[in-house]
Amino acid sequence: MGVLDKFRLDGRTALVTGGSRGLGRAMAQALAEAGADLVLVGRDEATLDAAARELAMLGRWVGLIVADVGEPDMAAAVCDQAIALGRPIDVLVNNVGGRRVDHATETFPLDEWKRLFDLNLTSALVCSQRIGRAMLERGRGSVINVTSIAGPLAIKGIRGRHYETAKAALAGLTRSLAADWAPRGVRVNAIAPGGFLTEPNKKWYAEKPELRATFEGHVPMGRLGEPAELGPAAVFLASDASSYVTGATLVVDGGYTVW
């Protein structure tokens, strides 16, 4: 087997939460181009259908589940639906998350804090539990948690540190699961994106151009990333190319964290 063959995902199925748009859509595209069939989960049926049509042109099977995995009970139900499709899930990408609100921490409503923790942390735990059990039974699988450079850092110019706190906890969960599951054949890693030009971020930066300027000014490469630039990292961690990699966080941020 040549080195490039190790990046192939033919015959495998990947479940991507938040897979119909943004970074999740970009990772789904890359996984499909590497040969994987897909189960995409998202809240919006229209964008899921559009993603399925586009990905089907690659000759891949694509299953769709309309749901909000930010709700723990719904996350569990989604995983049960995915398992019931009858295709073993070889790769789980816990991508769902987001800042969504910009409350000052000192006045942050506690119920809102808990809701956003469910979105950014609990959803990944529930999906890892449900999908991970079957992986452990088979003795093979790859879990990829999408954390953030906001895990180890407090991003300048933004309030509401629920996001930093939850992403730091998700990085800790990644390491813990990796330690527990490595002897049983399941690898658990994370991707920590920096600033990317997703549709929500385009809207955010349009409303706060000074924030974009501040962020880009801290990136050695001098720009925000394009979503497609994250896809290859997901392929690496999903595939046998990373067969001796677990508990790692792959930072994709244009160099933001080097300063």
Backbone as numpy.savetxt, mean C-alpha at the origin, in Angstrom:
# Nx Ny Nz CAx CAy CAz Cx Cy Cz
17.39 -20.09 -14.17 16.54 -18.89 -14.17 17.42 -17.64 -14.17
17.17 -16.75 -15.13 17.91 -15.50 -15.18 17.39 -14.52 -14.15
18.17 -13.49 -13.90 17.80 -12.55 -12.84 16.48 -11.85 -13.13
16.21 -11.50 -14.38 14.95 -10.82 -14.68 13.75 -11.74 -14.50
13.96 -13.06 -14.68 12.87 -14.01 -14.46 12.40 -14.01 -13.02
13.27 -13.65 -12.09 12.91 -13.65 -10.68 11.90 -12.55 -10.33
11.76 -11.58 -11.21 10.78 -10.51 -11.00 9.40 -10.87 -11.55
9.29 -12.00 -12.22 8.01 -12.40 -12.81 7.05 -12.89 -11.74
5.76 -12.66 -11.98 4.70 -13.06 -11.04 3.64 -13.91 -11.72
4.02 -14.58 -12.79 3.07 -15.42 -13.53 2.50 -16.50 -12.62
1.18 -16.70 -12.72 0.52 -17.73 -11.93 0.20 -17.32 -10.51
0.51 -16.09 -10.14 0.22 -15.62 -8.78 -0.91 -14.59 -8.80
-1.55 -14.45 -7.66 -2.64 -13.50 -7.52 -2.30 -12.52 -6.41
-2.51 -11.24 -6.69 -2.24 -10.18 -5.72 -3.52 -9.44 -5.37
-3.73 -9.23 -4.08 -4.84 -8.42 -3.60 -4.30 -7.05 -3.24
-4.87 -6.01 -3.82 -4.42 -4.63 -3.58 -5.59 -3.83 -3.03
-5.49 -3.37 -1.80 -6.53 -2.50 -1.26 -6.30 -1.08 -1.78
-7.39 -0.39 -2.05 -7.25 0.93 -2.67 -6.60 0.81 -4.02
-6.95 -0.25 -4.77 -6.22 -0.57 -5.99 -6.77 0.04 -7.26
-7.80 0.88 -7.16 -8.42 1.40 -8.38 -7.88 2.76 -8.81
-7.11 3.41 -7.94 -6.57 4.72 -8.32 -5.35 5.05 -7.48
-4.68 6.12 -7.85 -3.52 6.59 -7.09 -2.38 5.59 -7.07
-1.69 5.52 -5.95 -0.54 4.63 -5.82 -0.96 3.17 -5.90
-2.14 2.84 -5.38 -2.62 1.47 -5.47 -2.82 1.04 -6.91
-3.39 1.93 -7.71 -3.59 1.62 -9.14 -2.24 1.45 -9.85
-1.28 2.28 -9.52 0.04 2.18 -10.15 0.72 0.87 -9.78
0.59 0.45 -8.52 1.19 -0.82 -8.11 0.47 -1.99 -8.76
-0.86 -1.91 -8.87 -1.62 -2.96 -9.54 -1.17 -3.10 -10.98
-0.96 -1.99 -11.65 -0.50 -2.01 -13.04 0.84 -2.73 -13.15
1.75 -2.39 -12.26 3.08 -3.00 -12.31 3.02 -4.49 -12.02
2.23 -4.87 -11.03 2.10 -6.29 -10.69 1.50 -7.07 -11.86
0.51 -6.48 -12.52 -0.11 -7.14 -13.67 0.88 -7.26 -14.82
1.66 -6.23 -15.07 2.64 -6.29 -16.15 3.70 -7.34 -15.86
3.94 -7.63 -14.57 4.88 -8.68 -14.20 4.25 -10.07 -14.24
2.95 -10.14 -14.53 2.31 -11.43 -14.72 1.24 -11.81 -13.73
1.00 -10.98 -12.71 0.06 -11.35 -11.65 -1.39 -11.11 -12.06
-2.27 -12.02 -11.64 -3.70 -11.74 -11.63 -3.99 -10.88 -10.40
-5.17 -10.25 -10.39 -5.42 -9.24 -9.37 -6.79 -9.35 -8.73
-6.86 -9.00 -7.46 -8.11 -8.69 -6.78 -7.97 -7.25 -6.30
-8.79 -6.38 -6.83 -8.73 -4.97 -6.48 -9.88 -4.60 -5.56
-9.58 -3.86 -4.52 -10.58 -3.41 -3.56 -10.61 -1.89 -3.58
-11.80 -1.32 -3.63 -11.93 0.12 -3.60 -13.34 0.54 -3.23
-13.48 1.81 -2.89 -14.80 2.31 -2.47 -15.68 2.71 -3.64
-15.07 3.00 -4.80 -15.81 3.55 -5.92 -15.91 2.53 -7.04
-17.13 2.10 -7.34 -17.34 1.05 -8.34 -16.89 1.50 -9.73
-17.10 2.76 -10.05 -16.76 3.24 -11.39 -15.26 3.18 -11.65
-14.47 3.61 -10.68 -13.01 3.57 -10.89 -12.49 2.14 -10.87
-13.13 1.27 -10.09 -12.76 -0.14 -10.11 -13.04 -0.75 -11.48
-14.21 -0.47 -12.03 -14.55 -1.00 -13.35 -13.57 -0.50 -14.41
-13.22 0.77 -14.33 -12.28 1.33 -15.30 -10.92 0.66 -15.19
-10.46 0.45 -13.95 -9.18 -0.22 -13.74 -9.21 -1.64 -14.28
-10.31 -2.34 -14.05 -10.43 -3.72 -14.52 -10.37 -3.79 -16.04
-11.05 -2.87 -16.73 -11.02 -2.87 -18.19 -9.60 -2.63 -18.71
-8.91 -1.69 -18.09 -7.56 -1.38 -18.55 -6.60 -2.53 -18.28
-6.71 -3.14 -17.11 -5.79 -4.22 -16.75 -6.10 -5.50 -17.51
-7.36 -5.69 -17.86 -7.73 -6.89 -18.62 -7.06 -6.90 -19.98
-6.71 -5.74 -20.51 -6.04 -5.67 -21.80 -4.64 -6.30 -21.74
-4.12 -6.47 -20.53 -2.84 -7.14 -20.36 -3.00 -8.66 -20.34
-4.25 -9.12 -20.42 -4.51 -10.55 -20.39 -4.59 -11.12 -18.99
-4.79 -10.27 -17.99 -4.85 -10.74 -16.61 -6.30 -10.89 -16.15
-6.52 -11.85 -15.27 -7.81 -11.97 -14.58 -7.85 -10.91 -13.49
-8.97 -10.20 -13.39 -9.11 -9.14 -12.39 -10.44 -9.31 -11.66
-10.38 -9.54 -10.35 -11.57 -9.58 -9.52 -11.74 -8.26 -8.80
-12.99 -7.86 -8.59 -13.29 -6.56 -7.98 -14.14 -6.73 -6.74
-13.81 -5.94 -5.71 -14.62 -5.91 -4.50 -14.83 -4.46 -4.11
-16.09 -4.03 -4.09 -16.42 -2.66 -3.71 -16.63 -2.61 -2.20
-15.75 -1.92 -1.50 -15.84 -1.87 -0.04 -14.88 -0.83 0.49
-15.12 -0.44 1.73 -14.23 0.49 2.44 -13.51 -0.28 3.54
-12.27 -0.67 3.30 -11.54 -1.46 4.29 -11.09 -0.62 5.48
-11.37 0.68 5.45 -11.11 1.49 6.62 -11.99 1.12 7.79
-13.08 0.40 7.52 -13.94 -0.15 8.57 -13.46 -1.56 8.89
-13.00 -1.84 10.11 -12.42 -3.16 10.41 -13.32 -4.34 10.06
-14.61 -4.25 10.37 -15.51 -5.35 10.03 -15.61 -5.55 8.53
-15.61 -4.45 7.80 -15.69 -4.56 6.35 -14.38 -5.10 5.77
-13.26 -4.72 6.38 -11.97 -5.26 5.94 -11.96 -6.77 6.06
-12.49 -7.28 7.18 -12.55 -8.73 7.37 -13.47 -9.38 6.33
-14.60 -8.73 6.05 -15.53 -9.27 5.07 -14.92 -9.28 3.67
-14.16 -8.24 3.35 -13.48 -8.16 2.05 -12.53 -9.33 1.88
-11.75 -9.61 2.91 -10.79 -10.72 2.83 -11.51 -12.04 2.65
-12.62 -12.22 3.35 -13.40 -13.44 3.19 -13.93 -13.57 1.76
-14.38 -12.44 1.18 -14.84 -12.45 -0.21 -13.71 -12.81 -1.16
-12.53 -12.25 -0.90 -11.38 -12.52 -1.76 -11.00 -14.00 -1.71
-11.00 -14.56 -0.52 -10.68 -15.99 -0.36 -11.72 -16.85 -1.06
-12.99 -16.42 -0.98 -14.08 -17.19 -1.59 -14.02 -17.20 -3.11
-13.22 -16.32 -3.71 -13.08 -16.32 -5.16 -12.38 -17.59 -5.65
-11.73 -18.28 -4.72 -11.13 -19.57 -5.05 -9.72 -19.50 -5.60
-9.13 -18.32 -5.59 -7.75 -18.15 -6.04 -6.87 -17.84 -4.83
-5.89 -18.67 -4.55 -5.01 -18.36 -3.42 -4.36 -16.99 -3.60
-4.37 -16.19 -2.55 -3.74 -14.88 -2.60 -2.27 -15.04 -2.24
-1.40 -14.77 -3.22 0.04 -14.92 -3.02 0.69 -13.64 -2.53
0.07 -12.51 -2.87 0.63 -11.19 -2.54 -0.50 -10.33 -1.98
-0.26 -9.73 -0.84 -1.21 -8.78 -0.24 -0.55 -7.42 -0.16
-1.17 -6.42 -0.78 -0.67 -5.05 -0.71 -1.66 -4.24 0.12
-1.27 -3.92 1.34 -2.08 -3.08 2.23 -1.78 -1.62 1.91
-2.52 -1.11 0.95 -2.25 0.23 0.43 -3.18 1.30 0.98
-4.38 0.91 1.40 -5.37 1.92 1.83 -4.82 2.77 2.97
-5.09 4.05 2.88 -4.67 4.98 3.94 -4.84 6.40 3.47
-4.50 7.33 4.31 -4.57 8.73 3.91 -4.67 9.65 5.10
-4.32 10.90 4.88 -4.39 11.90 5.95 -5.81 12.41 6.10
-6.42 12.79 4.99 -7.84 13.19 4.87 -8.22 14.43 5.66
-7.72 14.63 6.86 -8.06 15.83 7.62 -6.78 16.48 8.14
-6.90 17.75 8.50 -5.72 18.53 8.89 -5.98 19.21 10.24
-6.53 18.46 11.19 -6.80 19.02 12.50 -5.50 19.21 13.29
-5.44 20.26 14.08 -4.34 20.39 15.02 -4.44 19.28 16.06
-3.32 18.72 16.43 -3.33 17.57 17.32 -3.96 17.90 18.67
-3.75 19.10 19.17 -4.24 19.44 20.51 -5.76 19.54 20.58
-6.43 19.65 19.41 -7.88 19.73 19.40 -8.50 18.60 18.57
-7.73 17.55 18.31 -8.18 16.48 17.44 -9.30 15.69 18.12
-10.49 15.59 17.51 -11.58 14.80 18.10 -11.17 13.33 18.20
-11.38 12.74 19.36 -10.90 11.39 19.60 -11.57 10.37 18.69
-12.86 10.54 18.42 -13.54 9.58 17.53 -12.97 9.64 16.12
-12.59 10.84 15.69 -11.97 11.00 14.37 -10.58 10.37 14.35
-9.84 10.53 15.42 -8.52 9.92 15.55 -8.64 8.40 15.42
-9.60 7.81 16.12 -9.78 6.36 16.05 -10.18 5.91 14.66
-11.05 6.68 14.01 -11.49 6.33 12.65 -10.31 6.32 11.69
-9.44 7.30 11.81 -8.30 7.40 10.90 -7.23 6.37 11.24
-7.15 5.96 12.50 -6.25 4.86 12.85 -6.75 3.56 12.23
-8.06 3.36 12.21 -8.62 2.18 11.55 -8.25 2.19 10.07
-8.31 3.35 9.46 -7.98 3.47 8.04 -6.52 3.14 7.76
-5.62 3.72 8.55 -4.20 3.65 8.26 -3.46 2.49 8.92
-4.04 1.90 9.94 -3.35 0.84 10.67 -4.19 -0.43 10.82
-5.38 -0.29 11.39 -6.18 -1.48 11.70 -6.55 -2.24 10.43
-6.80 -1.52 9.33 -7.14 -2.20 8.08 -6.03 -3.14 7.66
-4.78 -2.71 7.80 -3.64 -3.55 7.43 -3.50 -4.75 8.35
-3.77 -4.55 9.63 -3.71 -5.67 10.58 -4.76 -6.72 10.23
-6.00 -6.26 10.02 -7.09 -7.20 9.75 -6.82 -7.98 8.46
-6.44 -7.28 7.41 -6.17 -7.96 6.14 -4.98 -8.91 6.26
-3.97 -8.51 6.99 -2.81 -9.39 7.19 -3.21 -10.63 7.96
-4.06 -10.47 8.96 -4.52 -11.63 9.71 -5.28 -12.60 8.81
-6.26 -12.07 8.09 -7.15 -12.93 7.30 -6.43 -13.59 6.13
-5.72 -12.79 5.36 -5.03 -13.32 4.19 -3.76 -14.06 4.60
-3.11 -13.55 5.66 -1.87 -14.16 6.11 -2.03 -15.58 6.62
-3.19 -15.89 7.21 -3.39 -17.25 7.72 -3.28 -18.28 6.60
-3.91 -17.99 5.47 -3.84 -18.92 4.35 -2.43 -19.00 3.79
-1.73 -17.88 3.76 -0.33 -17.89 3.31 0.51 -18.78 4.23
0.29 -18.65 5.53 1.06 -19.45 6.49 0.76 -20.93 6.32
-0.49 -21.25 6.03 -0.84 -22.66 5.81 -0.12 -23.22 4.59
0.04 -22.38 3.55 0.72 -22.83 2.33 2.24 -22.73 2.45
2.71 -21.96 3.44 4.15 -21.79 3.62 4.79 -20.87 2.61
3.99 -19.92 2.08 4.51 -19.02 1.05 3.61 -17.80 0.94
4.22 -16.64 0.76 3.44 -15.43 0.53 4.26 -14.19 0.79
3.75 -13.07 0.27 4.41 -11.78 0.47 3.37 -10.75 0.85
3.58 -10.08 1.97 2.73 -8.97 2.42 3.52 -7.68 2.27
2.91 -6.69 1.65 3.55 -5.38 1.46 2.66 -4.33 2.10
3.17 -3.68 3.14 2.44 -2.60 3.79 2.94 -1.27 3.24
2.03 -0.41 2.86 2.41 0.91 2.37 2.42 1.86 3.57
3.62 2.16 4.04 3.76 3.08 5.16 3.95 4.49 4.60
4.94 5.21 5.04 5.17 6.56 4.54 6.46 7.09 5.15
7.07 8.03 4.47 8.20 8.72 5.11 7.72 9.53 6.31
6.39 9.72 6.42 5.83 10.40 7.58 5.82 9.51 8.81
6.22 8.24 8.68 6.33 7.38 9.86 7.46 7.81 10.78
8.70 7.87 10.26 9.82 8.28 11.11 9.97 9.80 11.21
9.24 10.56 10.39 9.39 12.01 10.35 8.06 12.72 10.58
8.12 13.93 11.07 6.95 14.81 11.09 7.10 15.76 9.90
6.18 15.65 8.94 6.30 16.43 7.71 6.02 17.91 7.99
6.91 18.74 7.52 6.83 20.18 7.77 5.61 20.79 7.09
4.92 21.66 7.81 3.83 22.43 7.23 2.47 21.77 7.29
2.37 20.62 7.99 1.11 19.89 8.06 0.74 19.67 9.52
-0.54 19.78 9.82 -1.01 19.50 11.18 -1.71 18.15 11.21
-2.14 17.75 12.40 -2.90 16.52 12.51 -2.02 15.30 12.41
-1.33 14.98 13.49 -0.29 13.96 13.41 -0.80 12.53 13.58
-2.11 12.33 13.39 -2.62 10.96 13.37 -1.93 10.13 12.30
-1.62 10.75 11.17 -1.04 10.03 10.04 0.37 9.55 10.37
1.20 10.46 10.87 2.55 10.08 11.26 2.53 8.97 12.31
1.64 9.10 13.27 1.58 8.14 14.37 1.15 6.76 13.86
0.12 6.72 13.04 -0.37 5.44 12.51 0.64 4.79 11.58
1.30 5.59 10.76 2.27 5.01 9.83 3.51 4.50 10.57
3.89 5.17 11.64 4.98 4.65 12.47 4.60 3.31 13.08
3.35 3.21 13.53 2.87 1.93 14.09 2.81 0.85 13.02
2.44 1.22 11.79 2.39 0.24 10.70 3.79 -0.27 10.37
4.79 0.59 10.46 6.17 0.13 10.27 6.56 -0.87 11.36
6.12 -0.60 12.59 6.38 -1.53 13.68 5.67 -2.86 13.48
4.43 -2.80 13.00 3.69 -4.02 12.72 4.40 -4.83 11.63
4.92 -4.15 10.63 5.65 -4.82 9.54 6.82 -5.62 10.10
7.61 -4.99 10.94 8.77 -5.68 11.51 8.34 -6.86 12.38
7.28 -6.66 13.17 6.82 -7.70 14.08 6.30 -8.92 13.32
5.47 -8.68 12.31 4.96 -9.79 11.52 6.08 -10.49 10.77
7.03 -9.71 10.27 8.16 -10.31 9.55 8.92 -11.27 10.45
9.15 -10.86 11.70 9.89 -11.72 12.64 9.10 -12.99 12.95
7.79 -12.84 13.12 6.97 -13.99 13.50 6.75 -14.96 12.33
6.64 -14.43 11.12 6.22 -15.25 9.99 7.37 -15.74 9.12
8.55 -15.18 9.27 9.68 -15.61 8.44 9.96 -17.11 8.53
9.95 -17.71 9.74 10.21 -19.15 9.79 9.16 -20.00 9.10
8.01 -19.38 8.78 6.90 -20.13 8.18 6.69 -19.77 6.72
7.68 -19.10 6.12 7.70 -18.90 4.68 7.00 -17.66 4.16
6.51 -16.78 5.04 5.80 -15.58 4.59 6.66 -14.36 4.89
6.92 -13.57 3.86 7.71 -12.36 4.01 6.80 -11.15 4.18
7.20 -10.22 5.03 6.42 -9.00 5.27 7.37 -7.81 5.18
7.10 -6.93 4.25 7.93 -5.75 4.04 7.06 -4.51 3.88
7.69 -3.37 3.76 6.95 -2.12 3.60 7.57 -1.27 2.51
6.74 -0.47 1.90 7.19 0.60 1.00 6.81 1.90 1.67
7.77 2.81 1.77 7.52 4.12 2.37 7.62 5.19 1.28
6.49 5.58 0.70 6.53 6.62 -0.34 6.78 8.00 0.27
7.39 8.84 -0.54 7.47 10.25 -0.22 6.29 10.96 -0.85
6.52 12.15 -1.40 5.45 12.90 -2.04 5.24 12.46 -3.48
4.01 12.11 -3.82 3.68 11.68 -5.17 2.49 12.48 -5.70
2.46 12.65 -7.01 1.40 13.43 -7.64 0.17 12.56 -7.93
-0.43 12.05 -6.88 -1.72 11.39 -7.00 -2.80 12.46 -7.13
-4.01 12.05 -7.52 -5.08 13.03 -7.69 -5.40 13.76 -6.38
-5.51 13.06 -5.22 -5.75 13.79 -3.98 -4.64 14.79 -3.66
-3.39 14.40 -3.92 -2.28 15.32 -3.64 -2.27 16.50 -4.60
-2.65 16.28 -5.85 -2.75 17.40 -6.79 -3.76 18.42 -6.27
-4.88 17.92 -5.76 -5.90 18.82 -5.21 -5.38 19.53 -3.97
-4.70 18.75 -3.10 -4.14 19.31 -1.86 -3.15 20.43 -2.17
-2.25 20.15 -3.12 -1.21 21.14 -3.45 -1.79 22.33 -4.21
-2.88 22.13 -4.96 -3.52 23.25 -5.64 -4.11 24.22 -4.61
-4.61 23.65 -3.52 -5.17 24.48 -2.46 -4.08 25.13 -1.61
-2.91 24.47 -1.53 -1.81 24.95 -0.70 -0.51 24.91 -1.47
-0.37 25.81 -2.47 0.85 25.78 -3.30 2.13 26.01 -2.51
2.01 26.75 -1.40 3.20 26.98 -0.58 3.69 25.68 0.05
2.76 24.75 0.33 3.15 23.46 0.90 3.91 22.64 -0.13
3.46 22.67 -1.38 4.18 21.95 -2.43 5.59 22.50 -2.59
5.71 23.82 -2.58 7.03 24.43 -2.72 7.94 24.05 -1.56
7.39 24.04 -0.36 8.18 23.64 0.81 8.63 22.19 0.69
7.71 21.32 0.29 8.03 19.89 0.19 9.08 19.65 -0.89
8.83 20.18 -2.08 9.78 19.97 -3.18 11.14 20.57 -2.88
11.15 21.65 -2.10 12.42 22.26 -1.74 13.26 21.38 -0.84
12.62 20.38 -0.22 13.35 19.47 0.66 13.73 18.16 -0.05
13.34 18.03 -1.31 13.64 16.80 -2.06 14.89 17.03 -2.91
15.97 16.28 -2.67 17.17 16.48 -3.47 16.94 16.39 -4.97
16.01 15.55 -5.41 15.71 15.44 -6.84 14.86 16.61 -7.34
14.35 17.42 -6.41 13.68 18.66 -6.78 12.29 18.53 -7.34
11.64 17.38 -7.14 10.30 17.20 -7.70 9.55 16.16 -6.90
8.23 16.12 -7.11 7.39 15.06 -6.56 7.43 13.85 -7.51
7.12 12.69 -6.98 7.16 11.49 -7.78 5.90 11.28 -8.59
6.02 10.55 -9.69 4.87 10.10 -10.46 4.45 8.72 -9.93
3.15 8.45 -9.82 2.70 7.17 -9.26 3.36 5.96 -9.90
3.60 5.99 -11.21 4.20 4.83 -11.89 5.59 4.52 -11.36
6.24 5.49 -10.72 7.58 5.26 -10.20 7.59 4.40 -8.95
6.41 4.15 -8.38 6.33 3.29 -7.20 6.11 1.82 -7.57
5.56 1.58 -8.75 5.21 0.22 -9.15 6.35 -0.77 -9.11
7.53 -0.45 -9.63 8.63 -1.43 -9.62 9.03 -1.87 -8.22
8.88 -0.99 -7.23 9.21 -1.39 -5.85 8.27 -2.48 -5.38
6.99 -2.38 -5.75 6.02 -3.41 -5.36 6.34 -4.73 -6.04
6.73 -4.68 -7.31 7.09 -5.92 -8.02 8.27 -6.59 -7.35
9.27 -5.81 -6.98 10.45 -6.37 -6.31 10.07 -7.10 -5.03
9.28 -6.44 -4.18 8.95 -7.04 -2.89 7.95 -8.18 -3.02
7.15 -8.18 -4.07 6.18 -9.25 -4.27 6.82 -10.51 -4.85
7.92 -10.36 -5.54 8.48 -11.44 -6.35 9.63 -12.16 -5.67
10.11 -13.21 -6.34 11.25 -13.97 -5.83 12.55 -13.18 -5.92
12.53 -12.03 -6.58 13.72 -11.18 -6.61 14.09 -10.72 -5.21
13.11 -10.70 -4.30 13.37 -10.29 -2.91 13.21 -11.47 -1.95
13.57 -12.66 -2.40 13.33 -13.87 -1.62 14.05 -13.89 -0.27
15.10 -13.09 -0.10 15.83 -13.04 1.17 15.62 -11.70 1.86
14.50 -11.06 1.57 14.19 -9.74 2.14 12.92 -9.84 2.94
12.98 -9.57 4.23 11.78 -9.46 5.06 12.04 -8.51 6.21
11.00 -7.83 6.65 11.14 -6.84 7.72 11.76 -5.54 7.26
11.89 -5.37 5.94 12.55 -4.18 5.40 11.53 -3.12 5.00
11.99 -1.88 4.98 11.20 -0.78 4.43 11.96 -0.16 3.29
11.36 -0.21 2.11 11.96 0.38 0.92 11.43 1.80 0.76
12.32 2.76 0.92 11.93 4.17 0.86 12.02 4.65 -0.58
10.93 5.26 -1.07 10.88 5.77 -2.44 10.43 7.22 -2.34
11.40 8.13 -2.24 11.03 9.51 -1.87 11.85 10.60 -2.56
12.60 10.24 -3.60 13.42 11.25 -4.28 14.53 11.80 -3.42
14.78 11.15 -2.28 15.87 11.58 -1.40 15.42 12.46 -0.24
14.11 12.63 -0.05 13.61 13.52 1.01 14.23 13.21 2.36
14.36 11.94 2.68 14.80 11.56 4.02 16.32 11.55 4.19
17.08 11.89 3.17 18.54 11.87 3.35 19.04 13.13 4.06
18.22 14.18 4.11 18.61 15.42 4.76 18.01 15.50 6.16
